[in-house]
Each structure stands twice: as C-alpha cells, then as structure tokens.
Amino acid sequence: MTIANKTPIITSDIRSLTLKNSMIKRTLLIQLLLFLILSMQGQNIISCVIKTSLGEIEIELYEDRAPITVNNFLKYVDADLYRNSSFFRSCTLENEAKRTVKIEVIQGGNVPKDKLLDPIKIETTAQTNLTHRNGTLSMARSKPNTATSQFFICINDQPELDYEGKRNPDGQGFAVFGCVTKGMEVVRKIQSGKNKKQRLLKPVRINNIQRIHQNKK
C-alpha cells in the first residue's frame, strides 16, 4: 500500500493560518486607526472672541490639557463678568529694561472684587505640556493657586513664564490655557499704548468676551 504524502496539505494549512492572522492584524490595525481618528474628531474646540475698544481678538481654549483653568475662564465668560473689563497693563522691553528677566505681555480681565470666583489650583506647564509662546493666553497670579479672573497674552515667546522659569521666584510659572487665533495686531496695538510703570494711561476696554462656536475637531 502506498502512503500518501500529506506534507503539502500541512504546508497549505500553515499558509492559510498565516494569511488569516495577517488579515486579522490588518483589520485590528485599521479599527485602531479609525478609533483614534474618531476620538480626535470628538474633541471639542472651544473658541471665544474678546471684543475690545480697539478691535476683536479670537482665541482657542485648551480644555483637554488645562481643564481647571479653562473651566474657570468660561465661568466668567458665561456669567458675563468680563463685560466692561479692560486690558490695563503692558509689559514691553522698554518698561522692563531694569528687570533681569524681561517679558512682553498685556494683562487684563479685572473684575470687581465682589464678583470674583474662588481662586483655582495652578495647572503648571509641566503638567499640561503647554508653553508660553507668541499669542499664548495664561492666568495672572501672585502666589500659586491664587488665580481668579485676570489673564495675560504673550507677545513673542516667553519661556521664563513656564514651569521652572525665572520670572517668578517660586518657579511654578503660570498656567497656559489658550492661544490667539486671530487678532494679534490688536494685541500689539494694546501693548504699544502709552503707559506709566506698565499701567496703561488709557486702559483698553473689554466690551465683553463671548463664545463664538464649539466645534468638533
């Protein structure tokens, strides 16, 4: 009796299994990529407009990276508390000439004391992986965990305002929570206003800050 050679059948089975495994891996990879894409599309982009007496500044908020800070800012926005606020401070290379660590920012968002909300915990740039770049929005503060309504906008990159930066002796830096997407010319115009010891002689009125849309990425 002749015994049939079944090696080709075994080889064929192995090839079939290898092909199936390859197809399964490919399918899983495609599903993973689709999941990542859909996840990114599901993230909210929160945008607001700062309406000033010199023009509008459009901003985008980093809710995913700085949720505490963004939520605080939006509480003021949604409660209409920034209406008739102002940009009142301008830091320039000229008026910072005597400072060892110089910065360029405009500061605003002053709200009456009786309308201030509770101070928030600082979200440092080490925690959020956000840095102070040109057009960055960040919270003004004195000591850590004291930020309330006031914020500032950077003109040019300001790395000394980041965590372990030298501007603030405590080394905690400031909490970045958004960026300017349109209207940096207005920011620079505000910065160029006449000032005395960094206080603008004519503060620039913030008519209001409002959400303009909340889209999906």
HELIX and SHEET records of a PDB file:
HELIX    1   1 THR A    7  GLN A   41  1                                  35    
HELIX    2   2 PRO A   67  ASP A   78  1                                  12    
HELIX    3   3 LYS A  113  LYS A  115  5                                   3    
HELIX    4   4 THR A  125  THR A  128  1                                   4    
HELIX    5   5 PRO A  159  LEU A  161  5                                   3    
HELIX    6   6 MET A  184  GLN A  191  1                                   8    
SHEET    1   A 9 ASN A 195  LYS A 196  0                                        
SHEET    2   A 9 ARG A 199  LYS A 216 -1                                        
SHEET    3   A 9 ASN A  44  THR A  52 -1                                        
SHEET    4   A 9 GLY A  55  LEU A  61 -1                                        
SHEET    5   A 9 VAL A 176  LYS A 182 -1                                        
SHEET    6   A 9 THR A 136  MET A 139 -1                                        
SHEET    7   A 9 PHE A 151  CYS A 154 -1                                        
SHEET    8   A 9 VAL A 105  GLY A 108 -1                                        
SHEET    9   A 9 SER A  85  CYS A  91 -1                                        
END                                                                             
